[in-house]
Amino acid sequence: MSLMETAEAVVVGGGIIGASIAYHLAARGMSRVVLLEREKLFGADSTGKCAGGIRAQFTTPVNIALSLASVPRFVAFPEEMGVAAVFNQVGYMFMSTTEDNWERMQRNVALQRSHGLAVDLLKPEQVRDRLPHLRTEDLLGATWCPTDGIADPNDFLLGYLKRARELGVRVETERGATDLILEGGKVAGIRTTRGDIATPHVINATGAWAAQVGRMVGLDLPIVPVRRHITTTGALDWISTRDPMMVDNGSGLYMHPEGQGLLMGMARHDEPSAFRTDVDEDFVITIVEAAIHRMPRLEEASIATSWAGLYEVTPDHHPILEAHAQVPGLVTCAGFSGHGFMHAPAAGEIVTQLVLGEHPTIDITPLRTDRFQGQGLTHEVMVI
């Protein structure tokens, strides 16, 4: 077999996770890193269509740890990358409308505080004081973390790509992976739509398509695609750019300022897994109705645009982050279940540590695939 190209590592998948990994590998001294994206544009499938939330209000220690490692990197991103990417720390507010949910949220806050996160519990009147345009009479309370916030995912993706190129990473679009090449059971290369690359390290960062890459070498990665809808309004002069991400735990609705208007999104839980990104106009109406209930003044708003993207979902809503012992040289970093953008800085650093044979700075034992063969999974329940 004659391989036309060589690389120290090949990262497959050009979303924010793959771009972060490629940057971190190069920043640690790898001189021949290749980043492959099968589409014409980087971040076309999930990163460019996500809501841009960044938060640490999670319900499991590993997700909280990934956030606490990532948030400072988002803050320092402009200086680190030399780009004008802005992380607006306007906070996240999770609002509860039932006793069960409110009790659970208070337990969550206790866990988050035990990991050093500053989170407040708000009474309904405090929510009303902060956000007078919200309906609050049915609220029991809310949680509030001021260091959470929102950002434009494309700005951060482009920042990673820019700096990765400067460090020597070869980035290629319209070049997909078709198979992995093994020798003696170890990774020896990758086949692509434009020829083979010899490499001892392949990183599977293909998001919703990660299971397909796993099947190339007989790995069962329980990651499935699920469509998620977002819609935005026209200009609203009563929305402030300092308003937070607002999450209604009852309906699952989330909203945040977007341009001069508002972005709204919600999950359709009865929809089967599929690689679909067409817009269900009936479900957009459902989102708008939920938004009007929580924010009655939206009755006067107009819809500007709507789109759908893909979540990459695992059974427990945690990613798979693992150097596979069964296939030495293969690392999977996918299945973030809607949290890939916000955890990209930590993910890039951890994967680099795995590739270099170092012990990760965060305990990622809960993110290995062997968890799916156990007696029970620890679920992340704060998924929106």
Beta strands, then each sheet from edge to edge (+ up, - down):
strand 1: 5-6
strand 2: 9-12
strand 3: 33-36
strand 4: 53-54
strand 5: 87-88
strand 6: 92-96
strand 7: 120-122
strand 8: 141-145
strand 9: 149-151
strand 10: 170-172
strand 11: 177-183
strand 12: 186-192
strand 13: 195-198
strand 14: 202-204
strand 15: 224-233
strand 16: 245-248
strand 17: 254-258
strand 18: 261-266
strand 19: 303-313
strand 20: 320-323
strand 21: 330-334
sheet 1: 1+ 13+ 12- 11+
sheet 2: 10+ 3+ 2+ 14+ 21+ 20-
sheet 3: 4+ 9- 5+
sheet 4: 7+ 8- 6+ 16+ 17- 18+ 15- 19+
end
